[in-house]
């Protein structure tokens, strides 16, 4: 079967023909800027390319003339697949593909099975995605929920593309916030006032009730035990939120414990933090001033040098972060992806500086900053929960709108934009609600295929590729949307943009709905045409289900 029945195959065919006309060197140089796009209207062709515009100077030709020559060459090479071509505007080449191309493309989609759209990365990497990493001093709130949905969807997407993905949760269990939590619990246990900078809320009272002999224990002990309880609650909430299990829960406190495999030059066991600081000192990237140890981060693009060890001997949080990233490097990951909250924007330059100072390639460290989530009810920003203090918990959100709607709405916008999550729309069971619309399309296909019967569906899949009737425009549009899935997956993974999959799923559901409206499937005019349309429905159902799965959203068979 021709490789041109994929968008990447068509693009390769265009580049190959362009290389013959303008020279291999020029075509290679222009390849990254050469586009193959679906025009907004079918009148402009199935695909359009700017190759002639880019390569006309190298070919010593006008763009329109080169576009015509390129079209002629493609016609001879894609006999039976390219129906006709047109030169448009200053030199765009519009390609009109034959019905047989669309039928073969559908067969190719079905042939790929569950792997359709995946495994497209040419360079596969071992990637660690660290996400959520909520402080274990309270329940997960809506902001954490966005980080969780995004990190989980990104990990699913990277794995589907063929990368080896490791998921990690960084537990900030060392530092003043844990001591404050313990002090808060101790104060409440003794019916005393919680410290001004302590923790409050119904969940703290629950922690007090869960502690044995709380009044006779130290705040430090209570803080440690509370962390274990909160981690258990975080794990439960994430499981309910359909976040695939983490491969490792890395505790910050462990970074301060000596390890037998990390030795100083005199043979002393070092903690990961001490190990990282020793490496920086050995490379000449640290200095002392006023009793504190500093990193020369300005040598690597930071706006000022950063303190690693305070004058009282305490390590800063930055020192722990450096040690953690060095530990991940030494575990052999090719790429580190950090999914951080909106308040971490100022950390990027200093962390990249430290990573480079340790000998890492800063381009292999990605720090993705999530923006805020605002809940909207009846057109106004809403506050749903009083029992958890001043924030809305993930559990509250799931109680209000469910897992599917929560994940969809948190993933439907780019991570670097603020979200106004409309609770009323998220609850609505109508075509106005995008996640309901997509799920309903999947359920509609399931119902229609059940009506056709398993035997008829299996027969249709065996016959796909034999249709000879003229295709309806809605059939052609749906095939092209399906064929574009692999490219959309690659683009979403490369741009770290799971929201593109939500957009694609909605557009695919819309294209299927238009097809279903305009083309009778079960009971079509001829058995061959019925088979083609059943096969097209199966491919649509599978691709919608895959898209939803990458977002962590269910694909129901009935609604």
N, C-alpha and C positions, 0 to 999 in steps of 0.2 A: 504494500500500500504506500502511496506517495507520501513522503515526509512533508509535502507542502500542504497537507490537510491540517496543519497546526499553524498558528500565527508566527511562531518562531521559524518554522520551515518556510513559510511564504517570505518572511523577511530575509532569510538566508538566500532564497532564490533571487530576490531583488538585488541583494548585495553582490551575488555571483555574476549576474548579468551586468551590473554597473561596473564591476571590476573588469570585465571584458571590454567595455566601451571606454572607460576612463583610466584604466590602469589599476593594477592591484594595490599599489602604494596609496594612490589617492582614495580608492574605495575604503581601504583599511583605516586611513586617517579620518574619513568622514563617517565611519560606521556608527560611532556613538551618537552622532547627531542625526543619523538617518532614521526617519520614523515610518512606521506602517500603522496607520490609524483607521478606525471605522468612522466614516463621515457621519454627520448628524442626520442626513437624509439619504434614503436608498437611491435617489436620483443621481447622487454623486458617486455611486459605485459601492462595492462591498468594502473595499479598502482603498486608501490613498497614500502615496509616498512622496516625499520631498527629495528623493535621491538625485534627480536631474538638476534641481536647483543648487544642490551642494557641489555636484561634480562637473557642472558645465565648464568652469574655467580649466580644469585639468583635461577635459575632453576637447578643449578648444572649439566649443560649440555653444549655441544659445541654449538656455534651459528648455525652451519648448521643443527645439529640434532634438535635443538629447532625450527628452521625455518620450518623443515619438519613436526614436530608435530603440529606447529601452522597452517600450511597449511591444514593438515588433519582435524583439528578441525573446521577451517573456512569452509571447503568444506561441512562438515555435517551440520553446522549451516546455511550456505547460499545456501542451495540446490536450484538449478535452477537459481542461480544468479552468482555463481563462477563456471566458466567453467573448469578451471584447474589452477594449480600453479606450480611455479618452484623455487627452491632454487638456488641463484646465488651468486658468489663470496664468501666472507668470512661468509655470513649468511644473505644476503638480501632475502626477500621473494617477488617474483613477482607474481601478481595476474592477471589472465586473466578472465575478466567478460563476461558473456554470452550476446548474442544478446537480449534476453528477458530483461536482466538488463538494457540495454541501452534504450529499448523501454519504460520500466516502468519509468526510470529516466526522459525521455522526457515528459511523461505524468505528472510527478510530477512538472516539470518546468512550464508546461502550467496551471496546477491546481492552482499554486500559484498566477497566474495573475500578476497584477501590483505590488504586494508585493514581487515577486520573488527576492531573494537576500538580502532583507532588514530585519530589526528588529532582527538581530542576536546577539546583545549584551546581555550577561547574566546580567551584572550590568549596569543599565541605570542611567544616571546622568543628573543633571540640569547644563548645560554648557553655559558659556558666552564666545563668540568669539569676541574679539576686533580687528578690522583690518582696513586697509587703514590709517585712522587717519592722513591724510596729513595736514601739516600746511596750514591754510586758508589764506595764503599770496600770492598765485599764483595758476595757473591751475594745474590739475593733470598731471604728466609726466609719462613716460614709467615705471619708477621704481614703482610708485604708482599703475600702472596698474597691475603689477605682484602681488603686495600685495592684490589688489582687487580681481583678479581672484582666487588667492590661498585661501584667507579667505572665499570667497563666496563658492567655491567648497568644502572646508573643512566643512563649516557649512551645506551645502546640504548633504554631506556624513554622518556626525554625526547624522543629523535628520533622514536620511533614515535608519540608524542603530537602531533607536529607542530612541536616547537621546532627551531631551528637550533642544533646542538650542535657545539662545538669541544673537542677533547680535547688536554690538555697535560700534559707531564711536566716537572717543575721539577728540574733537575740541580744539586745543591749542590756545585759544583766550586770554590768559593772558601772559604778558611778553613783553620783549623788541622788539620782531619781529613785534608785532602789532603796537607799537609806531613808528617803522621805516617805516612801510607801510604807516601810516598816514602822517608822515613827507615827504615821497616821493611824495604822492599825493598832499600835500599842496605846495611843491616846484614846481611841474609841473604846478599846477593851477595858480601859480603866476609867471610862466615863469622864474623860477630860477633853479639853478643847483641842481640836486638830490644829497643828502648827499652821501659820499663815500661808506658807508655801507648800503645804501638804496636799494630800489627795482626798477628795470628797465624793459623795454620790452613793447611790444604793449599792453599787457593786463593791465598794469598800466595806460597807456593813456586812455584805455577804462573806467577804474575805475574813472579817473578824469572827463571824459565826462558824466558819470552817476551821479555824485554828484551835488546836488543843492547848490548854494552859497558856493562853495568850498573855494573861496579865503577869505571868512569872518569867516570860522569855524576853530576850533582848530584841531591840528593833532590827538589828542586823539579821538575826535568825528569822524573824517574822517576814522581813523583806524577801529573803531567799525563798521561803516557803510560798509566799504570795506569788512570786514569779513563776514557780512551778504550776500553781493553780491557774494563773492567767494564761500560761502557754497552753495548758490543756483546753481552756475555753477558746483560745484563738484557733487551735487545731480543729475543734468541733465546728466553730463558725465557718472556717475555710472549707471544711468537708461539706457542710450544708450548702456553701456557695459554689460547690462543684469545682473547686480548685484541685487539680491533680496533685497528689502527695509530693511533698518536698523530698529530695534525695538526702538532704542534710540540714539540720538545725544547728548552725554555728553559734556558739555562745561567746560573747565578748570576753567573759571572765577567763575562758580557757586560753586566750591570747596572752594572759599575764602569768601563766603557769609554765615552769621549766619543762623542756622536752629533751629526751635523751638523744634525739637525732639532730638537735641544734646546739652545736658546741662552739664556744669562744676559742680564740687562738691558744688560750692556756688550758683548754679542755673542760671548762665549766659549762654545765647545761644551761642553756638560755631559754627564756620564754620567746614566743614569736615576736613580741614587741621589742624585747632586747635585741633579738636577732636582726630585725629590720633596722633599728637604730645603729647597730654596729656596722651593718652594710653601708648605711649612709655616711657614717663617720669614716669608714675605710676609703670611700670614694671621694672624701673631702667635701661633702655637701652639708656639713653641720658646723656650728661654732657656738661658743658660750658667751653670754653677755648678761651681766647682772645676776649671775648664778643660775640662769636658765639655759637650756639647750635649744638652739634654733636650727631650722632647716633653711638653707639658702634657696628658697623657692623662687626668688626673683630671677635667679640664673636660668629658670625654665619657664619664664613668662608670667609668673604670678605678680600681683601688684605690690606685695610686701612679703617679707620673710615671715615664717610661722613658728610659733613655740611648740616644741615637742615634749619637753620636760620642764615643768615650772621650777622656780627657785627653791620651793619646798620639797622637791623630789617627786611630785606627782606627775604622772603621764597625762597628757591632754587626750581628748577624744580623737584628735587628729592622729596622734601616735598610734592609737588602736586601729584606726581606719587604714593607715599605711601598712601596719603589720598584717591586717586582714587581706588587703589586696596583694601583698607580697606572698602570703600563704597560698592564695589562689593561683598566682603565677607558678609557684613551685609545685603545685599539684598538677601542672601540665595542661592547663586550659589555653587554647589559642586566643580566645577572646572573652573578655569580661563585660557583661552588661549589667549595669546597676539601674534599678527603677526606684527613683527617689521622689520624695514629696516636694511640694512647691517651695518649702522653706529651705531647700538645699541648693538653690541656684548659685549661691556664693561659694559653694564647695568645689565647683567644677575645676576652676583654674588651679587651685592649690593641690587637688587630688591628682590632676594630670601632671603637675610639676613633680610631685613626690614619686609618681609612677615612673616618670622618665628618669629621675635621679637614681632610682633603684635599677635602672637598665632596661626597663620595659618600653615597648613601643606605645606611645600615647594613643596612636590610632587604633590600637587593639583594646582600649578601654573606653567604653561607651557609658555615659551617665545621662540617663533620660529623666527629665524633670516632669512630673505630673502636675497638672494645674488643678484648681479647686473644683468642687462639686457643690452646687446650690440646689436645694430641693424646692420645687415650685408647686403650690396648691392653690387652685382657683386664681391663677395669674399672679400670685404673690409668693415670695420666698417663705417656706414653711419650716416650723420646728415641730417634730413629731413626738419627741420623747422628753419626759421630765424625770423618769426614773434613773437615767444614767448620767445626770448632771447636765452640762450645757452642750452636749453633743448627741448626735443621732447615731445609734449603733448599727452595725451591719445586720444584726438580728432584727432590729426594728424595721429596717428597709425591706428585708425579705418577708417579714410578716405583712407589710403593707402591699407590696407589688409582686412578690414571688421571685424566684431565682432567674427565670428566663428573661423577664422584663428588666430586672436589675442589671444583669450582665449585658443585655443588648444596649440599653440606654447608656451605660457607662462606657461601652466600647464603640458606640456609633459616631463618636467625634474623635479627632486627633488628640493625642495625649497632651499636646502643648496648648490646648485651648480650654477655657473654662466651660463647664457643662451646667446648664440649667435643666435639671431632671424634672420633667412634668409628671407628677404623680398621678394626676387625673388621666392623662393620655396613656400612661403606662398600664393603668388598670383597664382601660377601655378595650372591649372585644369588638373591634370594627376595623375596617380597612384604613382608618386614620392612624391606627397604631401599627407602626412598621413591623415590630416583631410578630404581632398577631397575623398581619398580612402574609408574611413569609411562611410562618408555620401553617397557616390555613392553606396556602398553595401546596405545601408538602402533603397535608392531610387530604386535600382534594385529589391529588394524583393517586395517593394510596387507595382512596375509595374507588376511583375510576378503574384502576388496575385490578382491584378485587372484583369489580363488576365484570371485567373482561375474562377473568379466570386465569389461574396460574399457567395452565396449559397453553392458552392463547398467547399469553405474554412471553412464555419461553419460545413459542414458535415464531413470534414476531422478532425476537432478538436473533434468532437463527437466520431470519430472512433479510435482516437489515443490510442495506447496500444494493438491493435489487430493484429498488423503486425507479420507475422510468417516467412517471407523470411529472408534469410541470408543477413545481413547488409554489405554494402560497407565500406571499411576502412575510407573513407571520412565522411560517416554518423556517424560512431563510434567516430571519432576524434571530430566532431562538437558537438555531444552530451556531450562528456567529457568536452569540453571547456565551454559549457553552464552550466553544473553541477558545475563547479568550480567557478561560478560567486559569490555565497554567501561567499565563503572563501576569494575570492579576495577583496570583499567589507569589510569584517571584518578586513583583514590584512591592507588594505589601511587606514581604520579609526583608527586602533590601532597605526599605524606608522605615522599618520598624513601625508599621502602620496597620494594625489589625482592623482599624475602622474601615479600611478599603474593602475588607471582606464583607462587612455589614452592608456597605453600599452596593457591592456586587450582588449579594444575596437578594437585596430588595429589588434591584433592577432585573435579575433573573426571574424572580417571582412575578414581576410586572410583565415581562416578555412572555412568560408561560401563560399568564392570565389572558393576554391578548391572543395568543395562539389558541387557547382553549375556547375563547369566545368566537373566533373566526373559523376554526377548523374542527369539524366533527371527528372525534377519535374513534370510539367504539361505534361501529356502524357506518364507517366512512364509505365513500362511493365505491371503492374496490377493495378487495382483501389486501392487495399489495400496499395500497395507500394507508389502510388501517394499520398494517404492520409497521410501516414507517412511523406513523404518528404514535403508536404505542411505544415503539423504541425511543422516540424523541421524548416522550413523557417519562420513561424510565431513566433516561440520561439526566433529565431535568430534576427528577426526584433525588437521584443519587447526589447530584452536585449541590442542590439545596441542603441536603442532609450533611454533606461534608462541610459546607460553608458554616452551617450552624454549629457543627461539632467543633470547628476551629475556634469559634467564639464561646464555646462552653454552653450553648443553648440547645435545648432538646428539639427533636424533629418528630412531633407526634403523628401517629397514623390516623387519628380521628380527633375532632374538636367539637 
